[in-house]
Amino acid sequence: MGQLLRLLTLMLLLAAPREAPAAGSPVVIVERPGVVHNFTVDGASVRTMFRDALLQYTRQTSMKTAWTKGLGITPQDIVGIKVSASGGPVMSSRKPLVAAIAESLAEAGVPAYQIVVWDKLEDDLREAEYFPRPEGAPYRVRSVIPETGFDEHVFYVNEVLGRLIWGDLAFQGIKPGRGQAQQAQKHGEKQSVAQMYGQGVSAGSLENQVSNKSYYARLLTQICTKIINVPVCIDNSGVGFNGSLASLAFGMVDNTRRFEGEGNWGDPAIAEILDRPFVRSKVVLHVMDALIVQYAGGPEFSPEYTYPLGAIYLSKDPVAIDSLLVSRVDSWRIGAHIPSLQSMIHYMQTAVEYGLGTSDPKNILLIPLP
């Protein structure tokens, strides 16, 4: 009788649906290289990829229940889709993926005017072809700088002092004009928007305009009630990898240049910026755009270092996504005789220590879709 009971118990366990281990971080990966054609992606295919990934991750049967039951988004939420727009039209968060996310949120009952696509700099958004949307569009486009600004009451303090530039909340001065950009081009100099802002005209002594504070964006603290992070798989000379962790952290606060480069590499600032209760509670999902990967020369677009991976990584765990992709990015770098990223990404281990996710392969549940 006892042996029969054990046999019946075993049969029931085998028949029961399998669930992810409690300690594991599920990551859904959809990789279909055929969606990439000459630095563009097939919008309909990307839409299908995202929907397949979201349904699999949430174990739901519709977009509505995936967002509402699976991820806790309601029609009353103001949902911010945080994009990475520093890579221009090609290497910024791709519009077909963002459109697929916005469309699926609409199916969950979120009104279009409550879906906000945003990044830190308006100029970056325009360069990436995210322009202000007309009434009736599936989402709104808003910037932190100069549109919505920073919250003077919510900030991160770090002992490293940073010289303030135009756009930082406490900077006293005016935005650099187009004449500076034209002058630089005449001399054959390539300048990013951030570099341009560093040349802003100060109202006082530049030496006195320093701060140990980084203020959080109002879009995060006051406007959006939920955040979906949509980074791009690209390297970054200042922090190694501009993935789920770095692009979100540095996109939501000001005075970040002080954390970049040798001797710092974003550690521990990236983890500490993200380790706030209001950040943890509002960020409900990370959707990594790895459709086209750039393994060197970032975060600006450098076509010679790109690879048409055709992939989307989807998870609540930003550390798991970044750690999985860094190993792949490093393989391309080594193949091109470019140094590994490993010396620059200690902030990922710090993020693990802060409980922001896991980088241990044994604790990551990979869910690959065909």
N, C-alpha and C positions, 0 to 999 in steps of 0.2 A: 504493500500500500504506500509506504514512504517513498519507494523508488518511482512509483507511478506519479505521485504528487510532484516529485522533483522534475520528472519528465514534462508534465503539464506546465509547470512554472517556466522551464526553459523554453518551451514552445511559445508561451505567451510573451516572453522577453524578446525572442527573435522576431515575433510578429509585430511588436510595438514599433511605432515610428521612431527613428533615430533622431536625437537632438544633439546640439553642439555641447561639448563638455563645458561645465560651469565656469572653469578657469580659462577657457579658450576664447580667442577673439576671431569670430568669423570674418573672412574677407572673400567677397565674390569677385571673380575675375572673368571678364568676357574679352577674349582676344580674337579678333577677326581682321587680319591684315588687309583683306580685300576691300575694306571700306575706305582706304586711303588712296588717293590718286593725285600725284603731283602737288603735294602740299595742301590739298583740299580733302574733305571727307564727304562721304555720301550721307546726306541728312536723314533720309528714311532709314538707312541701316543703323545709324547711330541711335536714332529714336528707338528702334527695336532692341538694340543692345542694352540701352539704359532700362527700358521697361522689363526686359528679361531679368536683368541684374537685381532691380528693386524688388520684384515679386519673389525671386529666389531668396534674397536676403531676409525679407520680412515674413516669408512663408504665408503670403496672402494670395488671393486670386484676382484682385482688382487693384487699380491704382488708388481708388478711394480708401480701401481698407489698409493698403500698404502704408499710406501716410497717416491715417487716423488711428488705426489699431496698432500698426507696427511701429510707428515713430512718434505718435502723440501729437500730430499737427491737427488743428481744428480750423474751421472756416473763420473763426474769430482772430486767428493769428496773423500777424504781419511777418511774412517770411522773407528773410534776406538771403539771396543767393550770392555769396561772396565769391567773386571771380578773381583770377589773376590776369591783369591786363598789361603787364610790362613787356610782353613779347611781341607787340604789334599784331597785325591781322593774322599771322600764321601761328605764332607760339603763345598766344593768349588763350584763355579758356574758350573753347570753340562754341560758336553761336548755335549750331545744331544741337549740341548736348544741353546747353542752357535752355534752349527752346523746348526740348523734350522734358526737362525738369519742370519748367513753368506750366507746360500743357498738362502734365500729370497732376500738379498741384491744383489746377483748375478743376480737374475731374474729382478731386477731393473736396471741392466746394470753396476753395480759397479764391476770393475775387481778384481779378487782374491788378487792380489798383493797390492790393495788399501784397503783391509779389514784387520785390525790389531787388534788381540786379545792381551790385555795387562793388567798388574797389576804392582804394585810397585817393588816387589822383584823377581828376576829370580829364586832364590831357592824355593820360594813359588810356582811359576808356575810349576817348575819341580816336586815338591812334589805332586801337584794336577794333574800331568800327562799332563800338557800343554808343550810339547816339541817343539823345533824348527821344522818347517814344511818344507818338501821338496818342490822343485819347482813344481808348478801345484796343490798344496793343495788349499782347498777353502778359507784359510786365513793364514796370517802370525802371529807368536807369538813373541812379543817383551816385554822387561822389562824396567822399568825406571832405576832400580839399578841392575847391573852396566851398562846396554847397552846404553840407550839413554840419561840418566842423566836429570839434572835440568837446568832451564833457569836462568842464573845469573842476568838477567835484570828484572825479574818478580817475586815478592815475596809479602808475607803477613807479616805484622808486628804486634806483640802482646807483651804487656809489660811483659808477663811471659817468663822468661829465660829458655832455655832448654840446657842440656848438650848434645853436639853433639856426634854422633856415626858413625861408618863406614856406608857409603852410603849417609849421609848428604853432601850437596854440599861443605860446608866450613870445613868439618872434615879433619884434617891432620893426616894421619896414614894409616895403612894397614888392610886388611880384616883378621878376625880371621881364623886360620887354622882348618883343620879337627881334628887335635890333641886335640884341646880344647873340641870339641864335644865328642870325644871318652873318654877323661878324665872324662867328666861329666857323661857319661853313666856308667862308672866303679863305680862311687859313687852313682848310682841310681837316678841321677838328670835328670828331664825332662826339656829341654830348647827349647824355640821357636827360630826361626831364628832371630827375633828381639832382643831377649835376648843375643844370641850369638854375634850379631853385637855390642851390648853394651860393649862387652869385647874386642873390636878391639884394636890393638896396636897403641897407640898414638905417633905422632911424637913430641909432646910437652906436656906440663902439661895439664892433663885432666881438672883441675880446671879452666884453661884459655880458654878451648874450649867450650864456651857457646855462645848462640845467641838468639836474640829475633825475628829472621827472619825465615820464612818457604818459601823456593823457590818452584815455580810451575814446574811440569814436562814438559820437552820439547815436549813430546808426545801430551800434551794438548795445549801448547802455539804456537808451531812451526810446528808440524808434522800432526796431525789430524785436519780436518776441521769440522767434525761432531763426536759426541760421543753418543753411546748407552750404558747406564749403566745397568749392569746385576749383581746385588748384590744377596746375599743369606740370607734367613731368619734365623738369628742366633744371640744370645746374645753376649755381649762383656763386660768383667769385667771392662774395662777402660772407656766406654761411655754408658753402658747399653744395647744398641741395635745397632748391626752392619748392619743397613739396608741401604736404598737408600741414605740417607744423609751422615751418618758417613763413610761408606766404600768408597764412592766417594771422599769426602773431604780429608780424611786422605790418600787415595791412590794417590792423585795428588800433594801432597806437602811433603817436608821433615821436619825434626825436629818437629815431632808430639807427641812424648812421653810426652812432657811438658803439653799437654792438657788433659791427661787421668788421671782417678782416682778421689778419693774423694776430694771435694772442687773445682772441675773443671768440670769433666764429659763432656768435649768437648764443653762447653758453655762459651762464644759465638763463639768460634773459628770455629766450624763446619759451622755455618750459614755465618760467615764473609768470610771464604775461598770460599764458593760457590757463594757469592754475588759479583761477578765480571762480567762485561759485556761480556767478552770473554768466560766465563763459561756458562752463561745463554744462549748465542747465539749458542754455539756448542752442548750442551747437548739437544738432541731432544727427547729422550725417556728413560724411566726407565722400565725394565722388571725384576720384582722380582721373583727369583727362590725360591718358597716356596714348592717345590716338597717334600723335606724332611725338616722339621723344627727342629731346636735345640733351646730349651728354657733355657738352663743353661750349664755352663762349656765352653762357647765359648770364643774367636773365633776358638779355636782348636776343633777337633772332639771329642765329648763325647757321645758315643752311647746310654748310659742309659738315656739321656735327649732328645731323638729325638722322633718325631712324623711324621708318613707318611701322610702328608696332601694332597699331589698330586695336588698342586695349582700353578698357575701363576697369578701374579698381573701385569697389564700393564697400564701405565699412563705417562703423562708429569709431573705430580705432585708428587714429591718424599715425601712430607710431608703427603699427603693423604694416600699413600701406607704404609708408616711407622706407621702412627697412627692407621690404620685399623689392622695391624698385631700385633702391640704391645699389643692391648687389648686381642688378642687371645693367644699370648705368655704368658701374665700375668696370664691368666686362667689356663694354664698348670703349671706354677710356683707355684701358690697358691695351686693347687691340690697336688703338690709334697712338700708342706710346705717350699717353697723357697720364699724369700722376693720379693715383686713387683719391677718392673723396674721404677716405676713412679718417685722416688726420683733422678734418674740418667738421665732422658731424658728431662730436661728443654730446651735443645738446640732445640728441636722440636718446642716449642712455640716461641723461638727466631727466628727460620726459618720462622715462620708465620709472625712475626713482620717485617722481612726483605722482605716479599712478595715472598718467595720462594714456597709457597703453602698454603694449608688449612688443619686444623685438625678438623674443625667443621663438625660433621656428616650432618648437615643441608645443608652444601655447597659442599658435596661430592655426586656425581651422581654415584651410584653403578650400574654396568652393568654385572650381573652374566650370564654366559653361561652354558648350561647344559653339 
